[in-house]
Amino acid sequence: MQITRRSTLLGGGLAALALAGCSGGGASDRPIRIGYIESWTDTVSLAFVLKRQLEAMGHEVEFETLGDAALMYAALASGDIDIFSSAWPDVTHASYMEEFGGDIEDLVTYNAGAMNMLAVLDRTDITSIEELAADPGRFGGRIIGIEPGAGLTGMVTDAVIPEYGLADAGLELVTSSTAAMLAELESATDSGEDVVVTLWKPFWANQVYPVRQLEDPRGAFGEPETMHVLGRTGFAETWADAAAYIGDLALSDDQYATLEDKVVNEFGEGQEADAVEAWIEENPDVLPPLPETQG
């Protein structure tokens, strides 16, 4: 996947902010800038958790929202943001790490069971990606995807579709947004039609919709991945206490699912901070304890 350099993608405002914040060695006196992608709910959920906890430790925190992973990695590597709240650097974002990883710090692996997949509704009588090619018409000749710039999109385009001959069979990956994919999934659930979508775990939709992960006997999606919080180079030196706290984060699949469901479904857009407060109140022992001097 071709990645355009940050200088052509990000506006001058972010770059100016980075220069102002880092000048004179006073970076620790400015806010910690957390980047997330509004349509990717793992990045949203973790961003609000991090903001809540870091502010409780006495730090000022600001958000920067960017449109896709390419922008996020470029901004992180250039220092325009300080944290990318939730990343999949092993496989899904491997091309971004290859380009920008020299300027990025891995702050923590907070979940070790992540994976990408193709999924159908569980009433559908197929269990493997290999079976999709036999009757593409039942799916309207479409695999419903998410954002064009997503690592998952690149993986399906470059690995899964060629490996299983899905394009030759008449299946096309249709990309738009995560919200549009979920709307198609919900519509098919309600109408009784067949649908095949790109999904991933952990993700709240797996608990809400009656979906079945299709087996990947040829290993086109690769091995299970890990989910990380990434920082710009020098983050741990600048904010040692924040880096130490983040380094202790760990969420199981079930713990993560309850967080994301609380943020996305129980509270919804605009109430993310309230959702995180409610989740912490219900799960007081999941997050690392705040430092006693701050708590």
Helices and strands as residue ranges (DSSP letters): H 6-9, H 12-22, G 23-25, G 27-29, E 32-36, H 41-56, E 61-65, H 69-78, E 83-87, H 94-100, G 101-103, E 104-121, G 129-134, G 136-139, E 142-144, H 151-155, I 156-160, H 161-164, H 166-169, E 172-174, H 178-191, E 196-201, H 205-208, E 211-213, E 225-232, H 235-238, H 240-246, H 253-261, I 262-267, H 272-282
